[in-house]
């Protein structure tokens, strides 16, 4: 009987998958391949994100922290929710300067599209009638918000203004993402509440569920790109 081939010295090369969202500057994002899919995905993700934001607001059960701030700012300044969204996005972008964050196409379109999509949704979305409808708006809005957030991030054109604040503070303070994100959410929700924004059970639910949901959706919708070198 022929001896069985020895596997003692056989090794399988370790597989090193590229990160879901490789770190790229704005020029690398624009030069990267697969733009025929990435650009429509970016636009759909941002539009859907704005619509999901309004679903959560209309539920009346409490929106995400940044939306609480937006609602409070809209009430205090007597402007629409969409214009308040755009205004806060611009203010947050200014805060990127000391954090040395660089915007990408997705960042700029986030400012231009999300607020207007939220306003457009508000004009056609009926008010929920009864507790079951409110819960339905909250559940659908939460899942949609996470999905469209992952969709636009997965287009590989950079993060929105608020995500840039988080990543910049993590790098600056060297604190874990969980601590920085929680601190931002609490501070923003409190500021929005003081300005007249609605805080409810939905605010807590969104804070607890957004991370796991985005983590589930993102690997499935992210556009895989050829390996790029970090800037």
Buried (B, 14 or more C-beta within 10 A) or exposed (E): EEEEEEEEEEEEEEEEEEEBBBEBBBEBBBEBEBBEEBBEBBBBBBBBBBBBBBBBBBBBBBBBBBBBBBBBBBBBEEBBBBBBBBBBBEEBBEBBEEBEBEBBBBBBBBBEBBBBBBBBBBEEBEEBEEEEBBBBBBBBBBBBBBBBBBBBBBBBBBBBBBBBBBBBBBEEEEEEEEEBBEBBBEEBBBBBBEBEBBBBEBBEBBBEBBEEBBEEBBEEBBBEBEEBEEE
